[in-house]
C-alpha cells in the first residue's frame, strides 16, 4: 500500500518530495537578526523566526530588528565546514528532531520510494546528500533513500539551473523545482504508468506554491495523481489536486 494511493500492479510508482526544515527535521540551524540601533545580533530557530518575521521593523518589541547580510549564513556551505551535517549531528543528540513528515520519510526509505528534496537552503546538493547519509549512519533511518533529485534553491548553481537569478523568489524557485522533479521521475520510471507524486511542506506560503505546481503538473499529465501534504502545525492535511473539470458530484 502506498501512502499516496492504492497499491496497483501497473508498474506505477509513488514519489515522495520533501521540504526539510520544520517538515522533515527540526534542526538547530539559526537565522540571525540584527538590532539596527545597537548592532547586537540574535540567533533564532526557524520556528521562532517564522513567528516574528512579519513583525520585524514594525512598531512593537521587534521594531529595531532586521535581517542583516549574514542572516542566513548557516544555511549555506562555508569553506571546510558542513553546517548542515553538523546540525544534524547536534539534533540527533536530543529528542525533538523528528519533523511531522519523518514517518513518511521512513516509509519512503523502507519501501525504496524515489524521493526528492526541495528546500530553501543554500547548501550544495552533495551537502544535503551527506546529511541524509549521516541520518542513516547514525541509525536514525534504515538506509539512504532512493534520491531522485535535490534542489536547494538558494544554492547559486541550483538557482541558475532553475532559470533564476538573485531576484527570483524562493516560492518561484521551489515551484520550478517541483515541476522538474516530476519530469525527472517520469524520465526515470516511464511516462506511461499512472504514477503518484506528493510533496510535504510546513510553510503555508510554500503549500500554496506546491498546490500551484501540482496543478500545472496535473495539466501536463492528467493521468497521474498529485498530492500536497500540509504539515503546518495548524493544519496537517493531505490534499489531492484535480483538474477544474473533474466532476464534483457522484456519477453513475
ABEGO torsion letter per residue (X at the ends): XBAAEBBBBAGBBBBBBBBABGAABBBABBBBBBBAAAGBBBBBBAAAAAAAAAABGBBEAAAABBBBAAAAAAABBBBGBBAAAAAAAAAAABAAABBAAAAAAAAAAAAGBBBBBBBABABBAAAAAAAAAAAAAAGABABBBBBABBBBAABAAAAAAAGBBAABBAAAAAAAAAAAAAAAAAAAAEAABBBBBBBBBABAAAAAAAAAAAAAAAAABAABBBBBBBABAABGBBBBBBBAABBABBBX
